[in-house]
Amino acid sequence: MVDRPTLELSSFVLDAPSAQDLAAFYERLLGWSRREDEPDWVVLAPPDGGTWLAFQDEPAYVRPVWPAGPGDPPMMTHLDIKVDDLEAASAYAVSVGATVADFQPQDDVRVHLDPAGHPFCLYLSTGDRLPPSVS
């Protein structure tokens, strides 16, 4: 086996019909600032450092369906966002452009859809625990 070099996850990229529009949503939702800002590529950075969230235009973008049924385009990934007040965070997310998903698999998680249809989960903060899978 070859020795593993230093590897660090620097960003997570979401495709969208408009990188600018989707970045603006997450900018409002998370309060992060733009580190890079091009017409078809935007990078948001958290204020205290860490992994960036990036957005790129995808002309052939197909909105995912969650939960997907037979023949539906499935979600490829989702974001988990830890909150300290689930109801307040959900109301805020809706106020900045999210929609609450019709299907909610858990009481301590709220699944939302961003304006491009990517699911994201708000979950109650209980230490470093991640929420159970919603797929």
C-alpha positions as CSV (number, residue, x, y, z in Angstrom):
1,M,0.0,0.0,0.0
2,V,1.2,3.5,-0.8
3,D,1.5,6.0,2.2
4,R,-1.5,8.3,2.4
5,P,-0.5,12.0,1.6
6,T,-2.1,14.9,3.4
7,L,-5.7,15.2,2.3
8,E,-8.1,17.9,3.6
9,L,-11.7,18.4,2.5
10,S,-11.7,22.1,1.6
11,S,-15.2,22.6,0.0
12,F,-18.5,21.0,-0.8
13,V,-19.9,21.9,-4.2
14,L,-23.6,22.1,-5.1
15,D,-24.7,22.3,-8.7
16,A,-27.6,24.6,-9.5
17,P,-29.4,26.2,-12.4
18,S,-27.9,29.5,-11.0
19,A,-24.9,29.5,-8.7
20,Q,-25.6,33.1,-7.9
21,D,-29.2,32.5,-6.8
22,L,-28.4,29.4,-4.7
23,A,-25.4,31.0,-3.1
24,A,-27.5,34.0,-2.1
25,F,-30.0,31.7,-0.4
26,Y,-27.3,29.9,1.7
27,E,-25.6,33.3,2.4
28,R,-28.9,34.4,4.0
29,L,-29.5,31.1,5.7
30,L,-26.0,30.6,7.2
31,G,-24.8,34.2,7.4
32,W,-21.5,33.2,5.7
33,S,-19.6,35.6,3.4
34,R,-18.5,35.2,-0.2
35,R,-14.9,34.2,-0.6
36,E,-15.1,33.9,-4.4
37,D,-17.8,35.4,-6.6
38,E,-17.9,34.8,-10.3
39,P,-21.1,34.7,-12.6
40,D,-21.2,30.9,-12.6
41,W,-19.2,30.0,-9.4
42,V,-19.6,31.2,-5.8
43,V,-17.8,30.1,-2.7
44,L,-19.1,30.8,0.8
45,A,-16.8,30.6,3.8
46,P,-17.8,30.2,7.5
47,P,-16.7,33.0,9.7
48,D,-14.5,30.8,11.9
49,G,-12.9,28.8,9.2
50,G,-13.6,25.3,8.1
51,T,-15.0,23.7,5.0
52,W,-16.4,26.0,2.4
53,L,-19.7,25.7,0.5
54,A,-19.4,26.3,-3.2
55,F,-22.0,26.6,-6.0
56,Q,-21.6,26.1,-9.7
57,D,-23.9,26.7,-12.7
58,E,-25.0,23.4,-14.2
59,P,-27.0,24.1,-17.5
60,A,-28.3,20.5,-17.5
61,Y,-29.4,20.6,-13.8
62,V,-32.3,18.4,-12.9
63,R,-34.1,19.2,-9.7
64,P,-34.0,16.1,-7.3
65,V,-37.1,14.6,-5.8
66,W,-37.1,13.8,-2.1
67,P,-38.0,11.2,-1.2
68,A,-37.6,9.9,-4.7
69,G,-40.0,7.4,-6.2
70,P,-39.4,5.0,-9.1
71,G,-38.1,7.0,-12.1
72,D,-37.6,10.2,-10.0
73,P,-34.2,12.0,-10.0
74,P,-32.9,11.1,-6.5
75,M,-31.0,13.4,-4.2
76,M,-27.3,12.8,-4.5
77,T,-26.4,14.4,-1.2
78,H,-27.9,16.5,1.6
79,L,-26.5,19.0,4.1
80,D,-27.0,18.6,7.9
81,I,-27.2,21.8,9.8
82,K,-27.1,21.7,13.6
83,V,-29.5,24.1,15.4
84,D,-30.4,24.9,19.0
85,D,-34.1,25.6,18.4
86,L,-35.7,23.5,15.7
87,E,-38.9,25.4,15.3
88,A,-37.2,28.8,15.1
89,A,-34.6,27.6,12.7
90,S,-37.2,26.0,10.5
91,A,-39.3,29.2,10.4
92,Y,-36.1,31.2,9.6
93,A,-35.2,28.9,6.8
94,V,-38.6,29.2,5.3
95,S,-38.4,33.0,5.6
96,V,-35.2,33.2,3.5
97,G,-36.6,30.9,0.8
98,A,-36.6,27.2,1.9
99,T,-39.6,25.0,1.8
100,V,-40.4,22.3,4.3
101,A,-40.4,18.9,2.8
102,D,-43.8,17.1,2.9
103,F,-42.2,13.9,4.3
104,Q,-40.6,14.3,7.8
105,P,-39.0,11.0,8.9
106,Q,-37.9,12.0,12.5
107,D,-39.3,14.2,15.3
108,D,-35.9,15.9,16.0
109,V,-35.0,16.7,12.4
110,R,-36.8,19.0,9.9
111,V,-36.1,18.3,6.2
112,H,-36.2,21.4,4.0
113,L,-35.6,22.0,0.3
114,D,-33.4,24.8,-0.9
115,P,-34.6,26.9,-3.9
116,A,-32.9,24.4,-6.3
117,G,-34.5,21.4,-4.6
118,H,-31.5,20.1,-2.7
119,P,-32.7,18.6,0.6
120,F,-31.0,19.9,3.8
121,C,-31.7,18.8,7.4
122,L,-32.0,21.0,10.4
123,Y,-31.4,19.0,13.6
124,L,-31.3,19.6,17.3
125,S,-27.9,20.2,18.7
126,T,-27.0,17.4,21.1
127,G,-23.2,17.5,21.4
128,D,-21.4,16.4,18.2
129,R,-24.1,13.9,17.2
130,L,-25.1,13.8,13.6
131,P,-28.8,13.1,12.9
132,P,-29.8,9.7,11.8
133,S,-29.8,9.2,8.0
134,V,-32.9,10.6,6.2
135,S,-32.3,8.7,2.9
